[in-house]
Amino acid sequence: MRFGFHISIAGGFSNIVERAQVRGCETIQFFSRNPRGWKYDLLDEADVKRFRTSFETTGIFPVFVHLPYLPNLACERSKFYSRSIHSVTTDLKRTEQLGAQYLIVHIGHRLESSEEEAIEAVSRGINQAFERVSNSVTLLIENTAGQGTEIGYTFEQIKRIADRVHDRKRMGVCLDTAHAFESGYDLSKKDGIEQTLESFDKTVGLNQLHLLHLNDSKTPLGSKKDRHWHIGEGYIGLEGFRYLVNHPLLKHLPGIMETPRSDTEEDLRNRKVIRSLVEGV
């Protein structure tokens, strides 16, 4: 498994490579713009060129861009629905410009909509974005913890969304371990992990899984509360992650950590822990 972190873009994309190398990243994820706002500037061509040039010799791959937090495709009644589709469209283009292969999106909150309406809204939004942008970027929908009115916390919901997307070849799934655990899939022990993978394969299909977000959970199994925590220090625990990163059906995947950080040292600690769990190295 190739490990990496979500990397800050503060000061420009040309700073990403240095930050990634300090953390020993083999794969990376970053935002293409402010994650907590709607407004954005066009990409600075010189900055992008410096980033792509410096990136060429690193051996870091694959590269993931994460959509900002505000877009919500799950409620068509929301005044932000059209803006959310535009946001996905914009980042599909920006992801390609940055030389990244994947764009990750949160499935969203249904708000006052029914589950069925929300599932239809998400798939319709993805279809519209794909109609507006035709490129080689793969869109990954990320499972949720089921907090509040979130949808996408069961594999069945994810399958129902994917089944309505017209161009299935352009999309896949990012499985967040903390979200899965918090939504009720027990990843803390062997039997629970095997049952979870069997369920995922029967519904969505393991061939649709392109990325793991490796995050421990600060809240218990089935809590429906989205709280990431340090590897091995939460309710999933060291043995859960040991089994996950060595599983023959998963170990070929990239794993991005979105663990809490106040400084680089916390990332280095999480990297050391996750690497110590890999067998046969």
C-alpha positions in Angstrom: 0.0 0.0 0.0 1.2 3.5 -0.9 0.8 5.9 2.0 0.3 9.7 2.0 -1.4 12.7 3.5 -3.6 15.5 2.7 -1.2 18.4 1.9 -1.8 22.1 2.4 -1.7 24.4 -0.6 -0.9 27.5 1.5 1.4 29.8 -0.5 0.8 28.0 -3.8 0.9 24.6 -5.4 4.7 24.8 -5.8 5.0 24.2 -2.1 3.2 20.9 -2.2 6.1 18.7 -3.2 8.4 19.8 -0.4 5.7 19.3 2.2 4.9 15.9 0.8 8.5 14.8 0.8 9.1 15.9 4.4 6.2 13.5 5.3 7.5 10.7 3.2 4.4 10.6 1.0 4.1 8.0 -1.7 0.7 9.4 -2.8 -1.0 12.8 -2.0 -4.2 14.6 -1.8 -4.9 18.4 -1.7 -7.6 21.0 -2.4 -7.4 23.0 -5.6 -8.7 26.1 -3.9 -10.1 27.4 -0.6 -12.0 24.5 0.9 -14.4 26.6 2.9 -15.6 29.1 0.3 -17.3 29.4 -3.1 -15.1 32.0 -4.6 -11.8 31.1 -6.3 -9.2 32.5 -8.6 -8.2 31.0 -11.9 -5.1 28.7 -11.6 -1.8 30.6 -11.8 -0.2 29.0 -14.9 3.3 29.7 -13.6 2.6 28.2 -10.2 1.0 25.1 -11.8 4.0 24.7 -14.1 6.4 24.8 -11.2 4.3 22.3 -9.3 4.1 19.9 -12.2 7.8 20.2 -13.0 8.9 19.6 -9.4 6.5 16.7 -9.2 7.8 14.8 -12.2 10.8 13.3 -10.5 9.3 12.5 -7.1 7.7 9.1 -7.8 4.6 10.2 -5.9 1.4 8.7 -7.3 -1.5 8.7 -7.7 -2.5 12.3 -7.1 -5.9 13.2 -5.6 -7.8 16.5 -5.5 -10.5 16.9 -3.0 -13.6 19.1 -3.7 -14.2 21.9 -1.1 -16.6 21.3 1.8 -19.5 23.6 0.8 -20.9 21.9 -2.4 -23.9 19.6 -1.7 -25.2 17.5 -4.5 -27.7 15.7 -2.3 -30.5 18.3 -2.1 -31.9 19.5 -5.4 -34.2 22.0 -3.5 -31.3 23.8 -2.1 -30.4 27.2 -3.5 -26.8 25.9 -3.7 -27.5 22.9 -5.9 -26.7 24.5 -9.2 -23.6 26.1 -7.7 -22.6 22.7 -6.3 -22.7 21.2 -9.8 -20.7 24.1 -11.1 -18.2 23.5 -8.4 -17.7 19.8 -9.4 -17.4 20.9 -13.0 -14.8 23.5 -12.1 -12.7 21.1 -10.1 -12.9 18.4 -12.8 -11.1 20.9 -15.0 -8.7 22.1 -12.4 -7.8 18.5 -11.4 -6.8 17.9 -15.0 -4.8 21.1 -15.2 -2.9 20.1 -12.1 -2.0 16.7 -13.5 -4.0 14.8 -10.9 -5.9 11.6 -11.7 -8.8 11.7 -9.3 -11.3 14.2 -7.8 -12.9 13.2 -4.5 -16.4 14.6 -3.6 -18.5 14.3 -0.4 -21.9 12.8 -1.2 -23.7 15.4 0.9 -26.7 16.1 3.1 -30.3 15.5 2.0 -31.6 18.2 4.3 -35.4 18.2 3.9 -35.4 15.8 1.0 -36.2 12.1 1.2 -33.4 9.6 0.8 -34.7 8.6 -2.7 -34.8 12.3 -3.7 -31.3 12.8 -2.4 -29.9 9.8 -4.3 -31.5 11.0 -7.5 -30.1 14.5 -6.9 -26.5 13.3 -6.5 -26.6 11.1 -9.6 -28.2 13.8 -11.6 -25.6 16.3 -10.5 -22.8 14.0 -11.4 -24.3 13.3 -14.8 -24.6 17.1 -15.5 -21.0 17.7 -14.5 -19.8 14.9 -16.8 -21.9 16.3 -19.6 -20.1 19.7 -19.2 -16.6 18.3 -18.8 -15.1 15.5 -20.8 -11.7 14.5 -19.6 -9.8 11.6 -18.1 -10.3 12.5 -14.4 -12.0 9.9 -12.3 -14.6 11.2 -9.9 -14.6 9.4 -6.5 -17.6 9.6 -4.2 -16.6 9.3 -0.5 -18.7 7.3 2.0 -20.0 9.3 5.0 -20.5 8.7 8.7 -24.2 9.3 8.5 -24.0 12.4 10.7 -27.2 14.5 10.6 -28.9 14.2 7.2 -25.9 12.8 5.4 -26.5 10.1 2.8 -23.9 7.7 1.4 -23.3 6.0 4.8 -24.4 2.6 3.5 -23.0 0.7 0.6 -26.5 0.2 -0.7 -27.0 4.0 -1.0 -23.7 4.3 -2.8 -24.7 1.6 -5.2 -28.0 3.3 -5.9 -26.2 6.6 -6.8 -23.6 4.8 -9.0 -26.3 2.8 -10.8 -27.8 6.1 -12.1 -24.6 7.6 -13.3 -24.5 7.3 -17.1 -20.7 7.1 -17.6 -19.7 4.7 -14.9 -16.2 4.4 -16.2 -15.5 7.9 -15.0 -16.4 7.3 -11.4 -15.5 5.2 -8.4 -15.4 5.2 -4.6 -13.1 6.5 -1.9 -13.7 4.5 1.4 -13.0 6.4 4.5 -12.3 4.0 7.4 -13.4 6.4 10.2 -16.7 7.1 8.3 -17.3 3.5 7.6 -16.8 2.5 11.3 -18.9 5.4 12.5 -21.7 4.4 10.2 -21.7 0.8 11.6 -19.2 -1.2 9.6 -16.8 -2.8 12.2 -13.3 -2.4 11.0 -11.7 -3.0 14.3 -11.4 -6.8 13.9 -10.8 -9.4 11.3 -14.4 -10.8 11.1 -15.9 -7.3 10.8 -13.4 -6.3 8.1 -14.1 -9.5 6.1 -17.9 -8.9 6.4 -17.5 -5.3 5.4 -15.4 -6.1 2.3 -17.9 -8.9 1.3 -20.8 -6.5 1.6 -18.9 -3.8 -0.4 -18.1 -6.2 -3.1 -21.6 -7.6 -3.4 -23.1 -4.1 -3.6 -20.7 -1.6 -5.1 -17.9 -3.9 -6.3 -14.3 -3.9 -5.1 -13.3 -3.0 -8.6 -14.8 0.4 -8.0 -12.7 1.1 -5.0 -9.7 3.4 -5.8 -8.6 4.9 -2.5 -8.7 4.4 1.2 -8.8 7.3 3.6 -7.0 5.8 6.6 -8.4 7.5 9.6 -9.0 6.1 13.1 -12.3 7.1 14.8 -12.6 9.1 18.0 -16.2 7.9 18.4 -17.5 4.4 18.9 -18.9 1.9 16.3 -22.2 3.2 14.8 -21.9 6.6 16.5 -22.9 8.5 13.3 -20.4 11.2 14.5 -17.6 12.1 12.1 -14.5 12.4 14.2 -11.1 11.5 12.7 -8.4 10.4 15.1 -4.7 9.2 15.1 -3.9 5.8 13.7 -4.2 3.2 16.4 -5.4 5.6 19.1 -9.1 5.4 18.3 -11.8 2.8 18.3 -10.6 1.0 15.2 -7.2 0.5 16.8 -3.9 -0.9 15.7 -5.1 -4.4 15.0 -7.9 -3.1 12.8 -5.4 -1.1 10.7 -2.9 -3.9 10.7 -5.5 -6.2 9.1 -6.7 -3.5 6.7 -3.3 -2.5 5.3 -2.2 -6.1 4.8 -5.4 -7.4 3.3 -4.8 -9.0 -0.1 -7.9 -7.2 -1.5 -6.7 -3.8 -0.3 -2.9 -3.7 -0.1 -2.6 -2.6 -3.8 -4.6 0.6 -3.0 -3.2 4.0 -2.1 -4.0 5.1 1.5 -4.3 8.8 2.4 -4.3 9.9 6.1 -6.5 12.8 7.1 -5.6 12.5 10.8 -5.6 15.6 13.1 -2.6 17.8 12.8 -1.3 21.0 14.5 2.2 20.5 13.1 4.3 18.2 10.9 5.3 16.0 13.9 1.8 14.5 14.1 1.9 13.4 10.5 5.3 11.9 11.0 4.0 10.0 14.0 1.0 8.6 12.1 3.3 7.7 9.2 5.6 5.8 11.5 2.7 3.9 13.1 1.0 2.9 9.8 4.3 1.8 8.3 5.1 -0.3 11.3 1.9 -2.3 10.7 2.9 -3.4 7.1 4.0 -7.0 7.1 6.8 -8.4 5.0 8.9 -5.2 4.6 
